[in-house]
Amino acid sequence: MKKTFQLTIEGKNRDRVLEATKHEIRQYIKRERRKTLPEGVDFWDFDCRFGTHPDNAQGVHPATLTALIDAVALAGGDAFYLELLAKPGLRGARAGAEPSDDDLV
């Protein structure tokens, strides 16, 4: 998804447009996560870029999207750009995990 979301639409309540935008993003993430995983992949990860314009978009973590959208809305911004692309992800070993007896054999 590469899209510029308008927060100010004539004839529509700004708060409702904001919530509808968040809902659309959540539904997109859910839809992408339901897709069948390729062989050897643990989960769907997302590359995410966010900004007020496509030219100034920065890479961000998907978990921070709601807070970033709220910040733009509170600042009085009329629109924001979101680039959200699914990619295969692999889970790694935990950094603080102790090796078990099975790992030593």
C-alpha positions in Angstrom: 0.0 0.0 0.0 1.4 3.3 -1.1 -1.1 6.0 -0.4 -1.6 9.6 0.7 -4.5 9.8 3.1 -6.5 13.0 3.3 -7.7 13.9 6.8 -9.7 17.0 5.8 -12.6 16.2 3.5 -15.3 18.7 2.9 -18.6 17.6 4.3 -17.2 14.9 6.5 -16.3 15.0 10.2 -12.5 15.0 10.6 -12.6 12.6 13.6 -14.6 10.1 11.6 -12.2 10.4 8.6 -9.3 9.8 11.0 -10.9 6.7 12.5 -11.8 5.4 9.0 -8.2 5.8 7.9 -6.9 3.9 10.9 -9.4 1.2 10.2 -8.4 0.9 6.6 -4.7 0.5 7.6 -5.6 -2.2 10.2 -7.7 -4.1 7.7 -4.9 -4.0 5.1 -2.4 -5.5 7.7 -4.9 -8.2 8.7 -5.5 -9.1 5.0 -1.8 -9.3 4.3 -1.1 -11.5 7.3 -3.8 -14.0 6.2 -2.0 -14.7 3.0 -0.3 -18.1 2.7 3.3 -18.0 3.9 6.1 -19.1 1.5 8.2 -22.1 2.4 10.7 -21.4 5.2 9.0 -18.2 6.3 7.8 -17.7 9.9 5.5 -14.6 9.6 4.7 -11.6 7.4 6.8 -8.6 8.3 6.2 -5.0 7.0 8.4 -2.3 5.6 6.8 0.9 6.6 7.5 4.5 5.7 5.5 7.5 7.0 5.6 11.2 6.4 3.5 14.2 5.6 4.6 13.9 1.9 6.2 11.0 -0.1 9.4 13.0 -0.4 10.0 13.3 3.4 8.8 9.8 4.4 11.0 8.1 7.0 11.2 4.4 7.8 9.2 3.6 11.0 8.1 0.5 12.9 4.5 -0.5 12.1 3.5 -0.6 15.8 4.1 3.2 15.9 1.7 4.1 13.1 -1.3 5.0 15.2 0.7 7.4 17.4 2.2 9.0 14.3 -1.2 9.4 12.7 -2.5 11.0 15.9 0.4 13.3 16.0 -0.2 14.6 12.5 -3.9 15.0 13.3 -3.2 17.0 16.5 -0.7 19.2 14.6 -3.5 20.1 12.2 -2.1 18.3 9.2 -4.4 17.8 6.3 -2.8 14.7 4.9 -0.1 12.1 5.5 1.7 9.6 3.3 2.0 5.9 4.2 4.0 3.2 2.5 3.3 -0.3 3.9 4.7 -3.3 2.1 4.6 -6.9 3.3 7.8 -8.9 3.3 8.7 -12.4 4.6 10.1 -12.6 8.1 12.1 -15.1 10.0 12.2 -15.4 13.8 15.7 -15.4 15.2 17.0 -16.8 18.5 16.4 -14.6 21.5 19.5 -12.6 22.6 19.4 -13.6 26.2 18.4 -17.2 25.7 20.6 -19.8 27.6 21.6 -22.9 25.6 19.7 -25.9 26.7 21.1 -29.4 27.3 19.7 -30.5 23.9 21.7 -27.8 22.1 25.0 -29.1 23.6 24.7 -32.6 22.1 
